Amino acid sequence: SRLYTNIALSGAKNEITVAPVGLAGAEGTASFAPHNDNLGESRVSHRTDQSAIDIRVHPLTALIAEHDFPRIDALKMDIEGAEPAVLSAFFEQAARRLWPRLMIIEIAHAPDSMDLLNRAGYGQTHRRRGLAVYHLPE
């Protein structure tokens, strides 16, 4: 509800589409565990706790196809450690023309993401704290 409220307050509700799914390496369901002290650290979890709810998860390629994106200019990914699974599946499944030219990615919880991006041909252009910026040469 906070996301929908922020979108409405921004005046950009006609430019933003919310996809109420989680990202994963494959289709399925997962437990979503909200973090009580910091909503930014809520995550898809394999543990079960009282506050967890089941959610649908999709690979990034399925989400792109569902919304018929012809390309991705930039992608910011901060999914609390799930980045390597999502990126691995994406690079295996997506046509190279769909690979984002620019990626801003949280690396604090998933340093393996840097190796995946380097192997895919991305070059790191900036790094600060737990975030890194990568560019894919044409």
Secondary structure, 3 states (H helix, E strand, C coil): CHHHHHHHHHCCCCCCCCCCCEECCCCEEEEEECCCCCHHHCEEECCCCCCCEEEEEECHHHHHHHCCCCCCCEEEECCCCCHHHHHHHHHHHCCHHHCCCEEEEECCCCCHHHHHHHHCCCEEEEEECCEEEEECCC
